[in-house]
Amino acid sequence: MHDALSGPRNGTIGGTAAGTAGTAAATPGPVPFFTQARTFETLWPDVRSRLTEVFDDGKFSHGRQVARFEEALARWTGARYAVGVNSGTDALVLLLRACGLRPGDEVVVPAFTFIASASSVVLAGGRPVFADIDPVTYTLDPASAADAITARTRMIMPVHLFCQMADMDALLGLGRRHGLTVVEDSAEAIGMRWDGVHAGLLGAGGVLSFFPTKTLGALGDAGAILTDDPRLAETAGALRHHGRYGRTLAHFPGISNETTVNGVNSKMDDIQAAVLLAKLTRLHEDIARRARLAAAYTERLAGTPGVLRLPTPVPRGARTDPVFYVYLVEVERRDDLAAYLARHGVGTETYYPVPLHLQECFAGAGHRRGDFPHAERACERTLALPLYPDMSLDDVDTVCDLVRRFATGRTV
């Protein structure tokens, strides 16, 4: 299998896209939606060495590897503080609590995002209030967010999705005008920056998820809170460890510290921290590889019938750094295409089939279909194609050939 990213089978990124008229179709083969088997095989010597340290320490949670990872992550992102927790969802819940969310406070959340963006508000004691998205970036629309603000609104939560950040200039300005705290669901956004500032650090704080499929993924669940605010970092650090302030990380006696606030058990696993430390060393390389794979997709799929929109990083008032976590396309007959690709061994993912305002768990908000049309349209038409560093350009050729065959009716 051709693994170099110097070009497709004909040797150049700029060559004729495979699967178009006059070229041979790529040899079909299984392309999973995600795998990191080759990456992990390469990293195994480093991971094994770090795991040996974990076993030698005899502390498997909230230990020395977690402390090292927090320091390395803070350096990589430019954050003053990185607080490791056991999932991206917990990171959101603890961030909201550390920012002072009170029972009944409203948080403006986009209607098109993963359920955790809104359920975290509920778990933190607040009430999510939905707004529509920008149809190109799929991120929170500032005008719709402004319409959602009431006297009970306390926070705005933009979500950075797929390959780019929300319009932070507009949303931060909205927060300032209304005296609202801006917290960033930057779970997918490692490596994304706004005028040099990493995602999650423009508002009060942000989060990262290290779910295995993420740009920086663990072997299980893990997450982190990013902030430049020392008091927020201290509070989040206490909340993750049953509300205990003082030294607890990599410190056995800290488990006996006095409990000052009602916290939870959301300590990061040292085994996951060890894996993340190893993978952090090649994160820049992985991001660059994702970008080149995404460019290959865009070249090959441009002009395909039925493909309504390809990922489009939008210019902002400041320099931004898109990072392709997901290659998301809008297509006609989305579910039929997904089923066709699955029959040919290509994995896909639907982000997200039901908008949040129409989810049963939020039925009490009283929304109806048509309230947020851009979010609803995205839920009906978007499909994520495979994109991960272990992919080859032959894999991209295979996926694109199948998409074009489906689009042109050549589905035999």
C-alpha positions in Angstrom: 0.0 0.0 0.0 1.3 3.5 -0.9 2.0 5.2 2.4 4.0 8.3 1.5 2.2 11.6 1.4 4.2 12.9 -1.5 1.4 12.3 -3.9 -1.2 9.8 -5.2 -0.3 6.7 -7.2 0.7 8.9 -10.2 3.2 10.6 -7.9 1.9 14.1 -7.4 -0.6 15.8 -5.2 -1.5 18.0 -8.1 -2.1 15.2 -10.6 -5.4 14.0 -12.0 -7.6 12.8 -9.2 -8.1 9.0 -9.2 -11.6 7.9 -10.0 -12.3 10.7 -12.5 -13.1 10.1 -16.2 -10.1 8.6 -18.0 -8.3 7.2 -15.0 -8.4 3.8 -13.4 -10.3 3.4 -10.2 -8.4 2.7 -7.0 -8.4 -1.0 -5.9 -11.2 -1.3 -3.4 -10.2 -2.3 0.1 -11.3 -1.9 3.7 -10.7 1.6 5.1 -11.9 1.8 8.7 -13.2 5.1 10.0 -10.3 5.1 12.5 -7.3 3.0 13.5 -4.0 3.9 15.2 -2.4 0.5 15.0 0.5 1.6 12.9 1.1 4.7 15.0 1.0 2.7 18.2 3.4 0.1 16.9 5.9 2.9 16.1 5.4 4.5 19.6 5.5 1.3 21.6 9.1 1.4 22.7 8.5 4.9 24.2 5.2 3.9 25.7 6.6 0.7 27.2 9.4 2.7 28.9 6.9 5.1 30.4 4.6 2.3 31.5 7.5 0.7 33.2 7.9 3.9 35.2 4.2 3.7 36.2 4.5 0.2 37.5 7.8 1.0 39.3 6.0 4.0 41.0 3.1 1.8 42.0 0.7 4.7 41.5 -1.7 4.3 38.6 -3.8 7.4 38.9 -3.1 11.1 39.6 0.6 10.3 39.7 4.0 11.3 38.2 3.1 10.7 34.6 0.0 12.9 34.9 2.1 15.7 36.4 4.6 15.4 33.5 1.8 15.3 30.9 0.2 18.4 32.4 3.5 20.3 32.2 4.2 19.1 28.6 0.6 20.0 27.5 0.8 23.4 29.0 4.1 24.1 27.1 2.7 22.7 23.8 -0.5 24.8 24.0 1.0 27.9 25.7 -1.4 27.6 28.6 -0.3 28.7 32.1 -2.2 25.7 33.5 -3.4 22.3 32.2 -5.5 20.2 34.6 -5.7 16.5 33.7 -9.1 14.8 34.3 -10.6 11.5 33.2 -12.6 12.6 30.2 -13.5 15.6 28.0 -17.0 15.6 29.4 -15.8 15.8 33.0 -13.5 18.6 31.9 -16.5 20.6 30.7 -18.5 20.0 33.9 -15.6 20.9 36.2 -14.7 24.0 34.1 -18.3 25.3 34.3 -18.4 24.7 38.0 -14.9 26.4 38.5 -16.2 29.4 36.5 -19.0 29.9 39.0 -22.0 28.4 37.2 -24.9 28.5 39.7 -28.1 26.4 39.8 -30.5 27.7 37.1 -27.9 29.8 35.3 -28.3 29.7 31.5 -25.5 28.8 29.1 -25.9 29.5 25.4 -24.9 26.4 23.4 -25.0 25.6 19.7 -27.8 23.2 18.7 -25.4 21.2 16.4 -22.7 19.6 18.6 -22.0 16.5 20.6 -24.5 15.9 23.4 -21.8 16.5 26.1 -21.7 20.2 25.2 -25.2 20.6 26.6 -25.4 17.7 29.1 -22.3 19.1 30.9 -24.3 22.3 31.6 -27.0 20.2 33.2 -24.6 18.2 35.2 -23.0 21.4 36.4 -26.4 22.6 37.6 -27.2 25.0 34.8 -29.6 25.2 31.9 -28.5 25.0 28.3 -30.2 27.4 25.9 -29.7 26.6 22.2 -28.7 28.8 19.3 -28.2 28.1 15.6 -24.9 27.6 13.8 -23.1 29.2 10.9 -23.8 26.9 7.9 -20.2 27.0 6.6 -18.2 26.5 9.8 -20.8 24.6 11.8 -19.9 26.7 14.8 -22.1 28.9 17.0 -23.6 31.8 15.1 -23.0 35.0 17.0 -26.3 36.6 15.9 -28.3 33.6 17.0 -26.4 33.5 20.3 -27.3 37.1 20.9 -30.9 36.3 20.3 -30.7 33.5 22.9 -29.5 35.8 25.8 -31.9 36.4 28.6 -31.7 38.0 32.1 -30.7 34.5 33.4 -27.8 33.9 30.9 -24.5 33.6 32.7 -22.2 32.1 30.0 -21.7 31.5 26.3 -20.1 28.2 25.2 -18.8 28.2 21.6 -17.8 24.8 20.3 -14.8 24.5 17.9 -15.7 21.7 15.5 -14.1 19.5 12.9 -11.4 21.7 11.5 -11.8 25.3 12.7 -12.7 27.6 15.6 -15.9 29.6 16.2 -15.9 33.3 15.5 -14.2 34.2 18.8 -13.8 37.9 18.1 -17.6 38.2 17.7 -18.4 35.9 20.6 -16.0 37.5 23.0 -17.4 40.9 22.1 -20.9 39.6 22.7 -19.8 38.3 26.1 -18.2 41.7 27.1 -21.3 43.6 26.0 -23.6 41.5 28.2 -21.2 40.8 31.1 -21.1 37.0 30.3 -18.3 34.5 30.8 -17.1 32.7 27.7 -16.1 29.1 28.2 -14.8 27.1 25.2 -15.7 23.6 24.3 -12.4 23.1 22.6 -12.5 19.3 23.0 -11.7 18.7 19.3 -9.4 21.7 18.9 -5.9 20.8 19.9 -3.5 22.7 17.7 -6.1 25.3 16.6 -5.0 28.8 17.4 -6.5 32.3 17.0 -3.9 35.0 16.4 -1.4 32.7 18.1 -3.5 31.9 21.1 -4.5 28.2 21.5 -8.1 27.2 21.5 -9.5 27.3 25.0 -7.4 30.2 26.1 -9.4 33.1 24.6 -12.2 32.9 27.1 -12.1 32.0 30.8 -10.9 28.5 29.9 -11.4 25.6 27.6 -11.2 21.8 27.5 -9.5 19.0 25.5 -10.7 15.5 24.9 -8.2 12.7 24.5 -10.8 10.1 23.3 -8.9 7.6 21.1 -10.1 9.1 17.8 -9.1 12.7 18.7 -6.1 14.4 17.1 -4.2 13.6 20.3 -5.9 10.4 21.5 -5.3 8.1 24.4 -6.1 4.4 24.5 -9.2 5.2 26.6 -10.9 8.2 28.1 -9.0 11.2 29.3 -9.4 15.0 29.2 -7.9 18.3 30.3 -8.9 21.8 31.3 -6.8 24.7 29.9 -6.7 28.1 31.5 -4.5 31.1 32.2 -6.4 31.8 35.4 -4.7 30.5 38.6 -7.8 30.6 40.7 -9.8 28.7 38.1 -7.0 26.1 37.7 -6.8 25.6 41.5 -10.6 25.2 41.8 -10.7 22.7 38.9 -7.8 20.8 40.4 -9.6 20.5 43.7 -13.0 19.5 42.1 -11.4 16.6 40.2 -10.1 15.2 43.5 -13.1 15.1 45.7 -12.8 18.8 46.5 -9.4 18.6 48.2 -7.2 21.7 47.8 -3.5 21.6 48.3 -1.0 19.2 46.9 -2.6 16.0 45.6 -1.0 15.3 42.2 1.6 12.6 42.6 1.4 12.9 46.3 0.0 10.0 48.3 -0.7 11.9 51.6 -2.8 14.4 49.6 -5.7 12.0 49.7 -6.2 13.0 53.3 -6.4 16.7 52.6 -9.5 18.4 54.0 -12.5 18.5 51.6 -13.4 22.1 51.1 -16.0 21.9 48.2 -18.1 19.1 46.9 -16.0 17.5 44.2 -15.9 14.3 42.2 -13.4 11.6 41.4 -12.1 12.6 38.0 -8.4 11.9 38.3 -6.5 11.1 35.1 -5.1 7.6 34.7 -1.3 7.4 34.6 -1.4 4.8 31.9 -3.3 7.2 29.6 -0.9 10.0 30.6 2.0 7.8 29.6 0.5 7.1 26.2 -0.4 10.8 25.6 3.2 11.9 26.5 4.5 9.6 23.9 2.0 10.7 21.3 2.5 14.4 22.1 6.1 14.1 20.7 4.7 13.6 17.2 1.6 15.8 17.3 2.9 18.4 14.9 3.7 15.7 12.4 0.3 14.1 12.8 -1.4 17.5 12.3 0.6 18.1 9.1 -0.3 14.6 7.8 -4.0 15.2 8.5 -3.8 18.5 6.6 -2.2 16.8 3.5 -4.8 14.0 3.6 -7.6 16.6 3.8 -6.1 18.4 0.8 -6.1 15.2 -1.1 -9.7 14.6 -0.3 -10.6 18.1 -1.4 -8.8 17.8 -4.7 -10.4 14.5 -5.5 -13.9 15.3 -4.5 -14.2 18.8 -6.0 -17.0 18.9 -8.5 -18.5 15.5 -7.5 -22.3 15.4 -8.2 -24.3 15.3 -5.0 -21.4 16.6 -2.8 -22.9 19.8 -1.6 -20.1 21.2 0.5 -16.5 20.3 1.3 -14.7 21.5 4.5 -14.1 25.2 4.1 -11.8 27.0 6.6 -13.2 30.6 6.8 -10.9 33.6 6.9 -11.2 35.6 10.1 -10.1 39.0 11.3 -7.0 37.3 12.9 -4.7 34.5 11.7 -6.2 31.1 12.5 -4.7 27.6 12.4 -7.2 25.1 11.1 -6.6 21.5 12.2 -8.4 18.6 10.5 -9.8 16.4 13.3 -12.7 15.3 11.0 -13.1 15.6 7.2 -16.9 16.5 7.1 -18.8 16.7 3.8 -22.4 17.6 3.1 -24.0 15.3 0.6 -27.3 14.4 -0.9 -28.7 11.0 0.3 -26.3 11.0 3.2 -27.6 7.7 4.8 -27.6 5.9 1.5 -24.0 6.9 0.8 -22.9 5.8 4.3 -24.6 2.4 3.7 -22.9 2.1 0.3 -19.5 2.9 1.7 -20.0 0.4 4.6 -20.9 -2.4 2.1 -17.5 -1.7 0.5 -15.6 -1.7 3.8 -15.3 2.0 4.3 -16.2 3.3 7.7 -18.0 6.7 8.2 -19.5 8.6 11.1 -22.6 10.8 11.3 -22.0 14.1 13.2 -24.8 14.5 14.5 -28.0 12.8 13.4 -30.3 14.7 15.8 -29.8 18.4 16.7 -29.7 19.0 20.5 -32.9 21.0 20.6 -34.8 18.0 19.3 -33.2 15.5 21.6 -35.7 13.8 24.0 -33.6 14.8 27.0 -34.2 18.5 26.2 -37.9 18.2 25.3 -38.7 20.4 28.2 -37.2 23.4 26.4 -40.2 23.3 24.1 -38.4 23.5 20.7 -39.9 22.4 17.4 -38.4 21.4 14.1 -37.6 24.6 12.2 -36.4 26.6 15.2 -32.7 26.3 14.2 -32.7 25.5 10.4 -28.9 25.5 9.8 -28.3 23.0 12.6 -31.2 20.8 11.4 -29.9 20.8 7.8 -26.4 19.9 9.0 -27.8 16.9 10.9 -29.5 15.7 7.8 -26.7 16.1 5.3 -23.2 15.8 7.0 -21.0 12.7 6.9 -17.5 12.3 8.2 -15.1 10.3 6.0 -12.1 8.5 7.4 -9.2 10.8 8.3 -6.3 9.8 10.6 -2.5 9.7 10.4 -2.3 6.0 9.6 -4.3 6.5 6.4 -2.5 6.4 3.0 -3.3 8.2 -0.1 -4.4 4.9 -1.6 -7.0 4.8 1.1 -8.1 8.3 0.1 -8.3 7.2 -3.5 -10.4 4.2 -2.5 -12.9 6.4 -0.5 -13.2 9.0 -3.2 -13.6 6.5 -6.0 -16.5 5.0 -4.2 -18.1 8.4 -3.4 -17.9 9.3 -7.1 -19.2 5.9 -8.2 -22.2 6.4 -5.9 -22.7 9.9 -7.1 -22.8 8.9 -10.7 -24.9 5.8 -10.3 -22.1 3.3 -11.0 -22.8 1.3 -7.8 -22.2 -2.2 -9.1 
